[in-house]
C-alpha cells in the first residue's frame, strides 16, 4: 500500500458537495428580473462566468451590468440568502447530495481523516445547507468567506485558517 501523509480533506460546498448552483442561479435570476428597471434577466452563461466570485463583488457586477438601481450589493446578498433558504427546504434533500458523496464522507471519517468545508457563501447558508442534506456531522470545520478576517476564493485565507485550526501542514491536506 502507498502511504500518503493526507490527514485532512477540504471540500467546496456549492457543487463540490451539494448541487446548489441551479438553485442559486434561479434565485439570482429572479432577483435581477425583480430589481431591473429595464426588465433584464440574467442569462445562465453570464451567471456561470461569475461563479466563485465573492458575493459582494458578484452583486457589484450585477448592479453595474444590469442597471439595477436603488439597491446595494449587501441588500442583494441578504435577499438572495433569504430566498435561497426558503427554496432549499422545498427540494428533496437527497437530490442535492452528489451521488456517492455520503459514502465517501463515511469512508474518510472511518479512516480518521479530518474533513472541512470552505465556501464563499455565508456561514448561515453553509450550515443550513449541510444540515438540510444531513452532511454537517461529518465535518470538523466549516468556514465562510464572510467570517471576520476572511476573504473569498481564490484568496488562500480560508484554507490557511483550516490548516492552522486543524494543526496541519499544506502537504497534509487535499482540496476537492
Secondary structure by P-SEA (a helix, b strand, c coil): cccccccbbbbbccccccccaaaaaaaaaaaaaacccccccccaaaaaaaccccaaaaaaaaaaacccccccaaaaaaaaaaaaaaaaaacccccccccaaaaaaaaaaaabbbbbbbccccaaaaaaaaaaaccccccccccccccccccccccaaaaaaaaaaacccccccccc
